[in-house]
Amino acid sequence: MQAFEIADLLTRQSASGSPYLEFLKHLSLSVGLYVLPAGGMDGQQPHTEDEVYYVVSGRGMFRHADEDRPVQAGSVLYVAANVEHRFHSITEALQIIVFFAPAEYTNRKP
C-alpha cells in the first residue's frame, strides 16, 4: 500500500517550484497535486487521457469546452480526453488532486 498526506504533498509541491506534483504513477492511473494561487493562471492544454479533479480547497471557476461552473472544496469534475478545459477566476488558492486514467501521457503520440 502507498499512502499520502496532503500536508506532505504540499511541502513537496512547493519545493519543486512547479504547480503540479505527480506523486503516484502506474500504467493504468497517475495522480498528482495541482496548486494554483488566487489570481493565478491555468495554462494547461487538453490531455490525451481522461481526468478527474477533486478540489481539496479554494474557490474559482472551471471552464469545460464552452461551459463555466464555480468550484470549491469538495467539487469533483470529470473531463474526457482531448477536451479543452482550465481553471480561471481563482479567488482563493486552489489545491486540487488530479487523477489521470490511464496514466498521464500514456496516449500521447510522439
LOTIZA-922278 format. One record per residue: residue in three letters; x, y, z of N, C-alpha, C, O in turn. Coordinates in Angstrom, 1 decimal. Atoms other than C-alpha are relative to their C-alpha. Layout:
BEGIN
<atom residuo="ALA" n_xx="X" n_yy="Y" n_zz="Z" ca_xx="X" ca_yy="Y" ca_zz="Z" c_xx="X" c_yy="Y" c_zz="Z" o_xx="X" o_yy="Y" o_zz="Z"/>
...
END
This chain:
BEGIN
<atom residuo="MET" n_xx="0.8" n_yy="-1.2" n_zz="0.0" ca_xx="0.0" ca_yy="0.0" ca_zz="0.0" c_xx="0.9" c_yy="1.2" c_zz="0.0" o_xx="2.0" o_yy="1.3" o_zz="0.6"/>
<atom residuo="GLN" n_xx="-0.6" n_yy="-1.3" n_zz="-0.1" ca_xx="1.0" ca_yy="3.6" ca_zz="-0.6" c_xx="-1.0" c_yy="0.9" c_zz="0.6" o_xx="-2.2" o_yy="0.9" o_zz="0.2"/>
<atom residuo="ALA" n_xx="0.8" n_yy="-1.0" n_zz="-0.6" ca_xx="-0.4" ca_yy="6.4" ca_zz="1.5" c_xx="0.6" c_yy="1.4" c_zz="-0.1" o_xx="1.8" o_yy="1.5" o_zz="0.0"/>
<atom residuo="PHE" n_xx="-0.5" n_yy="-1.3" n_zz="0.2" ca_xx="-0.1" ca_yy="10.1" ca_zz="1.2" c_xx="-0.8" c_yy="1.0" c_zz="0.9" o_xx="-2.0" o_yy="0.8" o_zz="1.1"/>
<atom residuo="GLU" n_xx="0.7" n_yy="-1.1" n_zz="-0.8" ca_xx="-0.9" ca_yy="13.2" ca_zz="3.4" c_xx="0.1" c_yy="1.3" c_zz="-0.8" o_xx="1.2" o_yy="1.6" o_zz="-1.4"/>
<atom residuo="ILE" n_xx="0.0" n_yy="-1.3" n_zz="0.7" ca_xx="-1.9" ca_yy="16.5" ca_zz="1.8" c_xx="1.1" c_yy="0.9" c_zz="0.4" o_xx="1.7" o_yy="1.5" o_zz="-0.4"/>
<atom residuo="ALA" n_xx="-1.0" n_yy="-1.0" n_zz="-0.6" ca_xx="0.4" ca_yy="18.5" ca_zz="4.1" c_xx="1.4" c_yy="-0.4" c_zz="-0.6" o_xx="2.1" o_yy="0.5" o_zz="-1.0"/>
<atom residuo="ASP" n_xx="-1.3" n_yy="0.4" n_zz="0.6" ca_xx="3.4" ca_yy="16.4" ca_zz="2.9" c_xx="0.1" c_yy="0.3" c_zz="-1.5" o_xx="1.1" o_yy="0.7" o_zz="-2.0"/>
<atom residuo="LEU" n_xx="0.0" n_yy="-0.3" n_zz="1.4" ca_xx="2.4" ca_yy="16.7" ca_zz="-0.7" c_xx="0.1" c_yy="1.5" c_zz="-0.3" o_xx="0.8" o_yy="1.9" o_zz="-1.3"/>
<atom residuo="LEU" n_xx="-0.1" n_yy="-1.5" n_zz="0.2" ca_xx="2.0" ca_yy="20.5" ca_zz="-0.4" c_xx="1.4" c_yy="0.4" c_zz="0.2" o_xx="1.9" o_yy="1.3" o_zz="-0.5"/>
<atom residuo="THR" n_xx="-1.4" n_yy="-0.3" n_zz="-0.2" ca_xx="5.5" ca_yy="20.7" ca_zz="1.0" c_xx="0.9" c_yy="-0.4" c_zz="-1.2" o_xx="1.7" o_yy="0.4" o_zz="-1.6"/>
<atom residuo="ARG" n_xx="-0.7" n_yy="0.5" n_zz="1.1" ca_xx="6.9" ca_yy="18.6" ca_zz="-1.8" c_xx="-0.3" c_yy="0.9" c_zz="-1.3" o_xx="0.6" o_yy="1.2" o_zz="-2.0"/>
<atom residuo="GLN" n_xx="0.4" n_yy="-0.8" n_zz="1.2" ca_xx="5.0" ca_yy="20.6" ca_zz="-4.5" c_xx="0.6" c_yy="1.4" c_zz="0.1" o_xx="1.1" o_yy="1.8" o_zz="-0.9"/>
<atom residuo="SER" n_xx="-0.6" n_yy="-1.3" n_zz="-0.1" ca_xx="6.1" ca_yy="23.9" ca_zz="-3.1" c_xx="1.5" c_yy="0.0" c_zz="-0.2" o_xx="2.0" o_yy="0.9" o_zz="-0.9"/>
<atom residuo="ALA" n_xx="-1.5" n_yy="0.1" n_zz="0.2" ca_xx="9.8" ca_yy="22.8" ca_zz="-3.0" c_xx="0.3" c_yy="-0.3" c_zz="-1.5" o_xx="1.4" o_yy="0.0" o_zz="-1.9"/>
<atom residuo="SER" n_xx="-0.3" n_yy="0.3" n_zz="1.4" ca_xx="9.5" ca_yy="21.6" ca_zz="-6.6" c_xx="0.0" c_yy="1.2" c_zz="-0.9" o_xx="0.7" o_yy="1.2" o_zz="-2.0"/>
<atom residuo="GLY" n_xx="0.1" n_yy="-1.2" n_zz="0.9" ca_xx="8.8" ca_yy="25.1" ca_zz="-8.0" c_xx="-1.0" c_yy="-0.1" c_zz="-1.1" o_xx="-1.1" o_yy="0.8" o_zz="-1.9"/>
<atom residuo="SER" n_xx="1.0" n_yy="0.3" n_zz="1.0" ca_xx="6.1" ca_yy="23.6" ca_zz="-10.2" c_xx="-1.4" c_yy="0.0" c_zz="0.6" o_xx="-1.5" o_yy="-0.4" o_zz="1.7"/>
<atom residuo="PRO" n_xx="1.3" n_yy="0.1" n_zz="-0.5" ca_xx="2.4" ca_yy="24.0" ca_zz="-9.8" c_xx="-0.6" c_yy="-1.4" c_zz="0.1" o_xx="-1.6" o_yy="-1.7" o_zz="0.8"/>
<atom residuo="TYR" n_xx="0.5" n_yy="1.4" n_zz="0.1" ca_xx="1.9" ca_yy="20.2" ca_zz="-10.5" c_xx="1.1" c_yy="-0.9" c_zz="0.6" o_xx="2.3" o_yy="-0.9" o_zz="0.2"/>
<atom residuo="LEU" n_xx="-0.8" n_yy="1.0" n_zz="-0.5" ca_xx="3.4" ca_yy="17.4" ca_zz="-8.5" c_xx="-0.6" c_yy="-1.4" c_zz="-0.2" o_xx="-1.6" o_yy="-1.7" o_zz="0.5"/>
<atom residuo="GLU" n_xx="0.5" n_yy="1.3" n_zz="0.1" ca_xx="2.8" ca_yy="13.9" ca_zz="-9.7" c_xx="0.6" c_yy="-0.9" c_zz="1.1" o_xx="1.8" o_yy="-0.9" o_zz="1.3"/>
<atom residuo="PHE" n_xx="-0.5" n_yy="0.8" n_zz="-1.1" ca_xx="3.0" ca_yy="11.6" ca_zz="-6.7" c_xx="-0.3" c_yy="-1.5" c_zz="-0.1" o_xx="0.1" o_yy="-2.2" o_zz="0.8"/>
<atom residuo="LEU" n_xx="0.3" n_yy="1.4" n_zz="0.2" ca_xx="1.7" ca_yy="8.3" ca_zz="-8.0" c_xx="-0.1" c_yy="-0.3" c_zz="-1.4" o_xx="-0.9" o_yy="0.4" o_zz="-2.1"/>
<atom residuo="LYS" n_xx="0.1" n_yy="0.3" n_zz="1.5" ca_xx="2.1" ca_yy="6.7" ca_zz="-11.4" c_xx="0.1" c_yy="-1.5" c_zz="-0.2" o_xx="1.1" o_yy="-2.2" o_zz="0.2"/>
<atom residuo="HIS" n_xx="0.1" n_yy="1.3" n_zz="0.5" ca_xx="1.1" ca_yy="3.3" ca_zz="-12.7" c_xx="-0.5" c_yy="0.0" c_zz="-1.4" o_xx="-1.0" o_yy="1.1" o_zz="-1.8"/>
<atom residuo="LEU" n_xx="0.4" n_yy="0.0" n_zz="1.4" ca_xx="0.3" ca_yy="2.3" ca_zz="-16.2" c_xx="-1.5" c_yy="0.4" c_zz="-0.2" o_xx="-1.8" o_yy="1.1" o_zz="-1.1"/>
<atom residuo="SER" n_xx="1.5" n_yy="-0.2" n_zz="0.1" ca_xx="-3.5" ca_yy="2.4" ca_zz="-15.6" c_xx="-0.4" c_yy="1.3" c_zz="0.7" o_xx="-1.6" o_yy="1.7" o_zz="0.5"/>
<atom residuo="LEU" n_xx="0.4" n_yy="-1.2" n_zz="-0.7" ca_xx="-3.5" ca_yy="5.6" ca_zz="-13.4" c_xx="1.2" c_yy="0.8" c_zz="0.5" o_xx="2.2" o_yy="0.2" o_zz="0.8"/>
<atom residuo="SER" n_xx="-1.0" n_yy="-0.9" n_zz="-0.6" ca_xx="-1.5" ca_yy="8.6" ca_zz="-12.3" c_xx="-0.8" c_yy="1.0" c_zz="0.8" o_xx="-1.9" o_yy="1.4" o_zz="0.5"/>
<atom residuo="VAL" n_xx="0.7" n_yy="-0.9" n_zz="-0.9" ca_xx="-2.3" ca_yy="11.0" ca_zz="-9.5" c_xx="1.0" c_yy="1.1" c_zz="0.3" o_xx="2.2" o_yy="0.9" o_zz="0.6"/>
<atom residuo="GLY" n_xx="-0.9" n_yy="-1.1" n_zz="-0.3" ca_xx="-0.9" ca_yy="14.5" ca_zz="-8.8" c_xx="-0.8" c_yy="1.0" c_zz="0.8" o_xx="-2.0" o_yy="1.0" o_zz="0.9"/>
<atom residuo="LEU" n_xx="0.5" n_yy="-1.1" n_zz="-0.7" ca_xx="-1.4" ca_yy="17.6" ca_zz="-6.8" c_xx="0.3" c_yy="1.3" c_zz="-0.8" o_xx="1.4" o_yy="1.5" o_zz="-1.2"/>
<atom residuo="TYR" n_xx="-0.1" n_yy="-1.2" n_zz="0.8" ca_xx="-2.1" ca_yy="20.8" ca_zz="-8.7" c_xx="-0.4" c_yy="1.2" c_zz="0.9" o_xx="-1.5" o_yy="1.2" o_zz="1.5"/>
<atom residuo="VAL" n_xx="0.3" n_yy="-1.2" n_zz="-0.8" ca_xx="-1.9" ca_yy="24.2" ca_zz="-6.9" c_xx="0.1" c_yy="1.2" c_zz="-0.8" o_xx="1.1" o_yy="1.5" o_zz="-1.5"/>
<atom residuo="LEU" n_xx="0.1" n_yy="-1.3" n_zz="0.8" ca_xx="-3.0" ca_yy="27.5" ca_zz="-8.4" c_xx="-0.3" c_yy="1.1" c_zz="1.0" o_xx="-1.2" o_yy="1.0" o_zz="1.8"/>
<atom residuo="PRO" n_xx="0.2" n_yy="-1.1" n_zz="-1.0" ca_xx="-2.7" ca_yy="30.8" ca_zz="-6.4" c_xx="-1.2" c_yy="0.8" c_zz="-0.4" o_xx="-1.7" o_yy="0.8" o_zz="-1.6"/>
<atom residuo="ALA" n_xx="1.1" n_yy="-1.0" n_zz="0.3" ca_xx="-5.5" ca_yy="33.3" ca_zz="-6.1" c_xx="0.5" c_yy="1.0" c_zz="-1.1" o_xx="1.6" o_yy="1.5" o_zz="-1.0"/>
<atom residuo="GLY" n_xx="-0.3" n_yy="-0.9" n_zz="1.1" ca_xx="-5.5" ca_yy="35.4" ca_zz="-9.3" c_xx="1.0" c_yy="-0.7" c_zz="-1.0" o_xx="1.3" o_yy="-0.1" o_zz="-2.0"/>
<atom residuo="GLY" n_xx="-1.0" n_yy="0.8" n_zz="0.9" ca_xx="-3.2" ca_yy="32.7" ca_zz="-11.0" c_xx="-0.7" c_yy="-0.4" c_zz="-1.3" o_xx="-1.9" o_yy="-0.3" o_zz="-1.5"/>
<atom residuo="MET" n_xx="0.5" n_yy="0.4" n_zz="1.3" ca_xx="-3.5" ca_yy="31.4" ca_zz="-14.5" c_xx="0.3" c_yy="-1.5" c_zz="-0.1" o_xx="1.3" o_yy="-2.0" o_zz="0.3"/>
<atom residuo="ASP" n_xx="-0.2" n_yy="1.4" n_zz="0.3" ca_xx="-4.0" ca_yy="27.8" ca_zz="-15.5" c_xx="0.2" c_yy="-0.1" c_zz="-1.5" o_xx="-0.6" o_yy="0.1" o_zz="-2.3"/>
<atom residuo="GLY" n_xx="-0.4" n_yy="0.0" n_zz="1.4" ca_xx="-2.1" ca_yy="27.3" ca_zz="-18.7" c_xx="0.0" c_yy="-1.4" c_zz="-0.7" o_xx="0.6" o_yy="-1.6" o_zz="-1.7"/>
<atom residuo="GLN" n_xx="0.0" n_yy="1.4" n_zz="0.6" ca_xx="-2.8" ca_yy="23.6" ca_zz="-19.3" c_xx="-0.7" c_yy="-0.1" c_zz="-1.3" o_xx="-1.6" o_yy="0.7" o_zz="-1.7"/>
<atom residuo="GLN" n_xx="0.6" n_yy="0.4" n_zz="1.2" ca_xx="-3.7" ca_yy="22.1" ca_zz="-22.6" c_xx="-0.8" c_yy="-1.3" c_zz="0.1" o_xx="-0.5" o_yy="-2.0" o_zz="1.1"/>
<atom residuo="PRO" n_xx="0.7" n_yy="1.3" n_zz="-0.2" ca_xx="-6.1" ca_yy="19.2" ca_zz="-23.2" c_xx="1.0" c_yy="-1.1" c_zz="0.0" o_xx="2.0" o_yy="-1.1" o_zz="-0.6"/>
<atom residuo="HIS" n_xx="-0.8" n_yy="1.2" n_zz="-0.2" ca_xx="-4.7" ca_yy="15.9" ca_zz="-22.2" c_xx="-0.5" c_yy="-1.1" c_zz="-0.9" o_xx="-1.7" o_yy="-1.1" o_zz="-1.2"/>
<atom residuo="THR" n_xx="0.4" n_yy="1.2" n_zz="0.8" ca_xx="-4.8" ca_yy="12.6" ca_zz="-24.1" c_xx="-0.6" c_yy="-1.1" c_zz="0.8" o_xx="-0.9" o_yy="-2.2" o_zz="0.3"/>
<atom residuo="GLU" n_xx="0.6" n_yy="1.0" n_zz="-0.9" ca_xx="-6.2" ca_yy="10.8" ca_zz="-21.1" c_xx="-1.2" c_yy="0.6" c_zz="0.7" o_xx="-1.3" o_yy="1.9" o_zz="0.9"/>
<atom residuo="ASP" n_xx="1.1" n_yy="-0.5" n_zz="-0.8" ca_xx="-9.4" ca_yy="11.1" ca_zz="-19.1" c_xx="0.5" c_yy="0.5" c_zz="1.3" o_xx="1.5" o_yy="0.0" o_zz="1.8"/>
<atom residuo="GLU" n_xx="-0.5" n_yy="-0.6" n_zz="-1.3" ca_xx="-9.1" ca_yy="13.2" ca_zz="-15.9" c_xx="-1.2" c_yy="0.1" c_zz="0.9" o_xx="-2.3" o_yy="0.3" o_zz="0.5"/>
<atom residuo="VAL" n_xx="0.9" n_yy="-0.3" n_zz="-1.1" ca_xx="-10.9" ca_yy="13.6" ca_zz="-12.6" c_xx="0.7" c_yy="1.0" c_zz="0.9" o_xx="1.9" o_yy="0.7" o_zz="1.3"/>
<atom residuo="TYR" n_xx="-0.5" n_yy="-1.0" n_zz="-0.9" ca_xx="-10.3" ca_yy="16.7" ca_zz="-10.5" c_xx="-0.8" c_yy="-0.1" c_zz="1.3" o_xx="-2.0" o_yy="-0.1" o_zz="1.3"/>
<atom residuo="TYR" n_xx="0.6" n_yy="-0.2" n_zz="-1.3" ca_xx="-11.0" ca_yy="16.8" ca_zz="-6.7" c_xx="0.5" c_yy="1.2" c_zz="0.6" o_xx="1.7" o_yy="1.3" o_zz="0.9"/>
<atom residuo="VAL" n_xx="-0.4" n_yy="-1.3" n_zz="-0.6" ca_xx="-10.9" ca_yy="20.3" ca_zz="-5.3" c_xx="0.1" c_yy="-0.2" c_zz="1.6" o_xx="-0.9" o_yy="-0.4" o_zz="2.2"/>
<atom residuo="VAL" n_xx="-0.3" n_yy="0.1" n_zz="-1.4" ca_xx="-9.3" ca_yy="20.0" ca_zz="-1.8" c_xx="-0.4" c_yy="1.3" c_zz="0.7" o_xx="-1.0" o_yy="1.3" o_zz="1.8"/>
<atom residuo="SER" n_xx="0.3" n_yy="-1.3" n_zz="-0.6" ca_xx="-9.5" ca_yy="23.7" ca_zz="-1.0" c_xx="0.0" c_yy="1.1" c_zz="-1.1" o_xx="0.6" o_yy="0.9" o_zz="-2.1"/>
<atom residuo="GLY" n_xx="0.0" n_yy="-1.2" n_zz="0.9" ca_xx="-10.0" ca_yy="27.1" ca_zz="-2.6" c_xx="-1.3" c_yy="0.2" c_zz="-0.7" o_xx="-2.3" o_yy="-0.5" o_zz="-0.5"/>
<atom residuo="ARG" n_xx="1.2" n_yy="-0.4" n_zz="0.8" ca_xx="-12.5" ca_yy="28.8" ca_zz="-4.9" c_xx="0.4" c_yy="0.6" c_zz="-1.3" o_xx="1.5" o_yy="1.3" o_zz="-1.4"/>
<atom residuo="GLY" n_xx="-0.3" n_yy="-0.6" n_zz="1.4" ca_xx="-12.6" ca_yy="29.7" ca_zz="-8.6" c_xx="-1.1" c_yy="-0.5" c_zz="-0.9" o_xx="-2.2" o_yy="-0.9" o_zz="-0.5"/>
<atom residuo="MET" n_xx="0.9" n_yy="0.4" n_zz="1.0" ca_xx="-14.2" ca_yy="28.9" ca_zz="-11.8" c_xx="0.7" c_yy="-1.1" c_zz="-0.9" o_xx="1.9" o_yy="-1.2" o_zz="-0.9"/>
<atom residuo="PHE" n_xx="-0.6" n_yy="1.1" n_zz="0.9" ca_xx="-13.7" ca_yy="25.9" ca_zz="-14.2" c_xx="-0.8" c_yy="0.1" c_zz="-1.3" o_xx="-2.0" o_yy="0.1" o_zz="-1.4"/>
<atom residuo="ARG" n_xx="0.5" n_yy="0.0" n_zz="1.4" ca_xx="-14.2" ca_yy="26.1" ca_zz="-18.0" c_xx="0.2" c_yy="-1.4" c_zz="-0.6" o_xx="1.3" o_yy="-1.9" o_zz="-0.6"/>
<atom residuo="HIS" n_xx="0.0" n_yy="1.3" n_zz="0.7" ca_xx="-15.1" ca_yy="22.8" ca_zz="-19.8" c_xx="-0.6" c_yy="0.3" c_zz="-1.3" o_xx="-1.8" o_yy="0.5" o_zz="-1.4"/>
<atom residuo="ALA" n_xx="0.5" n_yy="-0.3" n_zz="1.3" ca_xx="-15.4" ca_yy="23.3" ca_zz="-23.5" c_xx="-0.5" c_yy="1.5" c_zz="0.0" o_xx="0.3" o_yy="2.4" o_zz="0.2"/>
<atom residuo="ASP" n_xx="0.6" n_yy="-1.3" n_zz="0.0" ca_xx="-17.8" ca_yy="26.3" ca_zz="-23.6" c_xx="-0.9" c_yy="0.3" c_zz="1.2" o_xx="-1.7" o_yy="1.2" o_zz="1.2"/>
<atom residuo="GLU" n_xx="0.8" n_yy="-0.1" n_zz="-1.3" ca_xx="-19.3" ca_yy="25.8" ca_zz="-20.1" c_xx="0.9" c_yy="0.4" c_zz="1.2" o_xx="1.9" o_yy="-0.1" o_zz="1.3"/>
<atom residuo="ASP" n_xx="-0.7" n_yy="-0.4" n_zz="-1.3" ca_xx="-18.2" ca_yy="27.6" ca_zz="-16.9" c_xx="-0.8" c_yy="-0.4" c_zz="1.2" o_xx="-2.1" o_yy="-0.4" o_zz="1.1"/>
<atom residuo="ARG" n_xx="0.7" n_yy="0.3" n_zz="-1.2" ca_xx="-19.0" ca_yy="26.5" ca_zz="-13.4" c_xx="0.9" c_yy="0.3" c_zz="1.2" o_xx="2.1" o_yy="0.2" o_zz="1.1"/>
<atom residuo="PRO" n_xx="-0.8" n_yy="-0.2" n_zz="-1.2" ca_xx="-17.9" ca_yy="27.5" ca_zz="-9.9" c_xx="0.5" c_yy="-1.3" c_zz="0.6" o_xx="-0.1" o_yy="-2.3" o_zz="0.5"/>
<atom residuo="VAL" n_xx="-0.6" n_yy="1.1" n_zz="-0.7" ca_xx="-15.6" ca_yy="25.2" ca_zz="-8.0" c_xx="0.4" c_yy="0.5" c_zz="1.4" o_xx="0.8" o_yy="1.6" o_zz="1.6"/>
<atom residuo="GLN" n_xx="-0.4" n_yy="-0.3" n_zz="-1.4" ca_xx="-14.8" ca_yy="25.0" ca_zz="-4.3" c_xx="0.4" c_yy="-1.3" c_zz="0.6" o_xx="0.3" o_yy="-2.4" o_zz="0.0"/>
<atom residuo="ALA" n_xx="-0.4" n_yy="1.2" n_zz="-0.7" ca_xx="-13.6" ca_yy="22.5" ca_zz="-1.7" c_xx="-1.2" c_yy="-1.0" c_zz="-0.1" o_xx="-2.3" o_yy="-0.7" o_zz="0.2"/>
<atom residuo="GLY" n_xx="1.0" n_yy="1.1" n_zz="0.2" ca_xx="-15.4" ca_yy="19.2" ca_zz="-2.4" c_xx="-0.5" c_yy="-0.2" c_zz="-1.4" o_xx="-1.2" o_yy="-1.1" o_zz="-1.7"/>
<atom residuo="SER" n_xx="0.4" n_yy="0.2" n_zz="1.4" ca_xx="-16.0" ca_yy="19.8" ca_zz="-6.1" c_xx="0.7" c_yy="-1.1" c_zz="-0.7" o_xx="1.9" o_yy="-1.3" o_zz="-0.4"/>
<atom residuo="VAL" n_xx="-0.6" n_yy="1.1" n_zz="0.8" ca_xx="-15.4" ca_yy="16.8" ca_zz="-8.3" c_xx="-0.4" c_yy="0.2" c_zz="-1.5" o_xx="-1.6" o_yy="0.3" o_zz="-1.8"/>
<atom residuo="LEU" n_xx="0.2" n_yy="-0.3" n_zz="1.5" ca_xx="-15.0" ca_yy="17.3" ca_zz="-12.1" c_xx="0.6" c_yy="-1.1" c_zz="-0.8" o_xx="1.7" o_yy="-1.6" o_zz="-0.6"/>
<atom residuo="TYR" n_xx="-0.5" n_yy="1.0" n_zz="1.0" ca_xx="-14.7" ca_yy="14.7" ca_zz="-14.9" c_xx="0.2" c_yy="0.7" c_zz="-1.3" o_xx="-0.6" o_yy="1.5" o_zz="-1.8"/>
<atom residuo="VAL" n_xx="-0.3" n_yy="-0.5" n_zz="1.4" ca_xx="-13.0" ca_yy="15.7" ca_zz="-18.2" c_xx="0.5" c_yy="-1.1" c_zz="-0.9" o_xx="1.4" o_yy="-1.8" o_zz="-0.6"/>
<atom residuo="ALA" n_xx="-0.4" n_yy="1.0" n_zz="0.9" ca_xx="-12.8" ca_yy="13.4" ca_zz="-21.1" c_xx="1.2" c_yy="0.4" c_zz="-0.7" o_xx="1.5" o_yy="1.6" o_zz="-0.9"/>
<atom residuo="ALA" n_xx="-1.2" n_yy="-0.2" n_zz="0.8" ca_xx="-9.6" ca_yy="13.1" ca_zz="-23.1" c_xx="-0.3" c_yy="1.0" c_zz="-1.1" o_xx="-1.3" o_yy="0.9" o_zz="-1.8"/>
<atom residuo="ASN" n_xx="-0.1" n_yy="-0.9" n_zz="1.2" ca_xx="-8.8" ca_yy="15.9" ca_zz="-25.6" c_xx="-1.1" c_yy="1.1" c_zz="0.1" o_xx="-1.3" o_yy="1.8" o_zz="-0.9"/>
<atom residuo="VAL" n_xx="1.0" n_yy="-1.1" n_zz="-0.1" ca_xx="-11.5" ca_yy="18.3" ca_zz="-24.3" c_xx="0.7" c_yy="1.2" c_zz="0.6" o_xx="1.4" o_yy="1.1" o_zz="1.6"/>
<atom residuo="GLU" n_xx="-0.6" n_yy="-1.2" n_zz="-0.6" ca_xx="-10.4" ca_yy="21.9" ca_zz="-23.7" c_xx="-0.6" c_yy="0.3" c_zz="1.3" o_xx="-1.8" o_yy="0.2" o_zz="1.5"/>
<atom residuo="HIS" n_xx="0.5" n_yy="-0.3" n_zz="-1.3" ca_xx="-10.6" ca_yy="22.9" ca_zz="-20.1" c_xx="1.1" c_yy="0.8" c_zz="0.8" o_xx="2.3" o_yy="0.7" o_zz="0.5"/>
<atom residuo="ARG" n_xx="-0.9" n_yy="-0.7" n_zz="-0.9" ca_xx="-9.0" ca_yy="25.1" ca_zz="-17.4" c_xx="-0.7" c_yy="0.7" c_zz="1.2" o_xx="-1.9" o_yy="1.0" o_zz="1.1"/>
<atom residuo="PHE" n_xx="0.5" n_yy="-0.8" n_zz="-1.2" ca_xx="-9.4" ca_yy="26.8" ca_zz="-14.0" c_xx="0.2" c_yy="1.4" c_zz="-0.3" o_xx="1.2" o_yy="1.8" o_zz="-0.9"/>
<atom residuo="HIS" n_xx="-0.1" n_yy="-1.5" n_zz="0.2" ca_xx="-9.9" ca_yy="30.6" ca_zz="-14.0" c_xx="-0.7" c_yy="0.7" c_zz="1.1" o_xx="-1.4" o_yy="0.1" o_zz="1.9"/>
<atom residuo="SER" n_xx="0.7" n_yy="-0.9" n_zz="-1.0" ca_xx="-11.1" ca_yy="33.5" ca_zz="-11.9" c_xx="0.2" c_yy="-0.6" c_zz="1.4" o_xx="-0.8" o_yy="-0.7" o_zz="2.1"/>
<atom residuo="ILE" n_xx="-0.3" n_yy="0.6" n_zz="-1.3" ca_xx="-9.4" ca_yy="32.0" ca_zz="-8.9" c_xx="0.0" c_yy="1.0" c_zz="1.1" o_xx="0.9" o_yy="1.9" o_zz="1.1"/>
<atom residuo="THR" n_xx="0.1" n_yy="-1.0" n_zz="-1.1" ca_xx="-10.4" ca_yy="33.9" ca_zz="-5.8" c_xx="0.7" c_yy="-0.4" c_zz="1.3" o_xx="1.1" o_yy="0.4" o_zz="2.1"/>
<atom residuo="GLU" n_xx="-0.7" n_yy="0.6" n_zz="-1.1" ca_xx="-8.9" ca_yy="31.6" ca_zz="-3.2" c_xx="0.9" c_yy="-1.1" c_zz="-0.6" o_xx="0.4" o_yy="-1.9" o_zz="-1.4"/>
<atom residuo="ALA" n_xx="-0.9" n_yy="1.0" n_zz="0.5" ca_xx="-5.8" ca_yy="29.4" ca_zz="-3.9" c_xx="-0.6" c_yy="-1.3" c_zz="-0.1" o_xx="-1.2" o_yy="-1.8" o_zz="0.9"/>
<atom residuo="LEU" n_xx="0.6" n_yy="1.3" n_zz="0.2" ca_xx="-6.9" ca_yy="26.1" ca_zz="-5.3" c_xx="1.1" c_yy="-1.1" c_zz="0.2" o_xx="2.2" o_yy="-1.0" o_zz="-0.2"/>
<atom residuo="GLN" n_xx="-0.8" n_yy="1.2" n_zz="-0.2" ca_xx="-5.4" ca_yy="22.8" ca_zz="-4.1" c_xx="-0.9" c_yy="-1.1" c_zz="-0.6" o_xx="-2.0" o_yy="-1.4" o_zz="-0.1"/>
<atom residuo="ILE" n_xx="0.8" n_yy="0.9" n_zz="0.8" ca_xx="-6.6" ca_yy="20.1" ca_zz="-6.5" c_xx="0.8" c_yy="-1.4" c_zz="-0.1" o_xx="2.0" o_yy="-1.4" o_zz="-0.5"/>
<atom residuo="ILE" n_xx="-0.5" n_yy="1.3" n_zz="0.3" ca_xx="-6.0" ca_yy="16.3" ca_zz="-6.7" c_xx="-0.4" c_yy="-0.4" c_zz="-1.3" o_xx="-1.6" o_yy="-0.3" o_zz="-1.7"/>
<atom residuo="VAL" n_xx="0.3" n_yy="0.3" n_zz="1.4" ca_xx="-5.8" ca_yy="15.2" ca_zz="-10.3" c_xx="0.3" c_yy="-1.5" c_zz="-0.2" o_xx="1.4" o_yy="-2.0" o_zz="0.1"/>
<atom residuo="PHE" n_xx="-0.1" n_yy="1.4" n_zz="0.3" ca_xx="-6.4" ca_yy="11.6" ca_zz="-11.4" c_xx="0.0" c_yy="-0.1" c_zz="-1.5" o_xx="-1.0" o_yy="0.4" o_zz="-2.2"/>
<atom residuo="PHE" n_xx="-0.1" n_yy="0.3" n_zz="1.4" ca_xx="-5.4" ca_yy="10.5" ca_zz="-14.9" c_xx="-0.2" c_yy="-1.5" c_zz="-0.2" o_xx="0.4" o_yy="-2.3" o_zz="0.5"/>
<atom residuo="ALA" n_xx="0.1" n_yy="1.4" n_zz="0.3" ca_xx="-6.6" ca_yy="7.2" ca_zz="-16.4" c_xx="-0.2" c_yy="-0.1" c_zz="-1.5" o_xx="-1.1" o_yy="0.5" o_zz="-2.1"/>
<atom residuo="PRO" n_xx="-1.2" n_yy="0.6" n_zz="-0.6" ca_xx="-4.7" ca_yy="5.7" ca_zz="-18.0" c_xx="1.0" c_yy="1.1" c_zz="0.5" o_xx="0.7" o_yy="2.3" o_zz="0.4"/>
<atom residuo="ALA" n_xx="-0.9" n_yy="-1.0" n_zz="-0.5" ca_xx="-1.6" ca_yy="7.4" ca_zz="-16.6" c_xx="0.3" c_yy="1.1" c_zz="-1.0" o_xx="0.2" o_yy="0.9" o_zz="-2.2"/>
<atom residuo="GLU" n_xx="-0.2" n_yy="-1.2" n_zz="0.9" ca_xx="-0.8" ca_yy="10.9" ca_zz="-17.9" c_xx="1.0" c_yy="-0.3" c_zz="-1.1" o_xx="2.1" o_yy="-0.9" o_zz="-0.8"/>
<atom residuo="TYR" n_xx="-0.8" n_yy="0.1" n_zz="1.1" ca_xx="0.8" ca_yy="11.0" ca_zz="-21.3" c_xx="0.1" c_yy="-1.5" c_zz="-0.6" o_xx="0.9" o_yy="-1.7" o_zz="-1.6"/>
<atom residuo="THR" n_xx="0.0" n_yy="1.4" n_zz="0.5" ca_xx="0.1" ca_yy="7.2" ca_zz="-21.9" c_xx="-0.4" c_yy="0.0" c_zz="-1.5" o_xx="0.2" o_yy="-0.7" o_zz="-2.3"/>
<atom residuo="ASN" n_xx="0.5" n_yy="0.0" n_zz="1.4" ca_xx="-1.8" ca_yy="8.0" ca_zz="-25.1" c_xx="0.6" c_yy="1.1" c_zz="-0.9" o_xx="0.1" o_yy="1.2" o_zz="-2.0"/>
<atom residuo="ARG" n_xx="-0.6" n_yy="-1.0" n_zz="0.8" ca_xx="0.3" ca_yy="10.9" ca_zz="-26.3" c_xx="0.8" c_yy="-0.6" c_zz="-1.2" o_xx="1.6" o_yy="-1.5" o_zz="-1.0"/>
<atom residuo="LYS" n_xx="-0.7" n_yy="0.5" n_zz="1.2" ca_xx="1.6" ca_yy="10.4" ca_zz="-29.8" c_xx="1.4" c_yy="0.7" c_zz="0.0" o_xx="1.5" o_yy="1.9" o_zz="0.3"/>
<atom residuo="PRO" n_xx="-1.3" n_yy="-0.6" n_zz="0.0" ca_xx="5.4" ca_yy="11.0" ca_zz="-30.2" c_xx="0.1" c_yy="1.1" c_zz="-1.0" o_xx="1.2" o_yy="1.7" o_zz="-1.2"/>
END
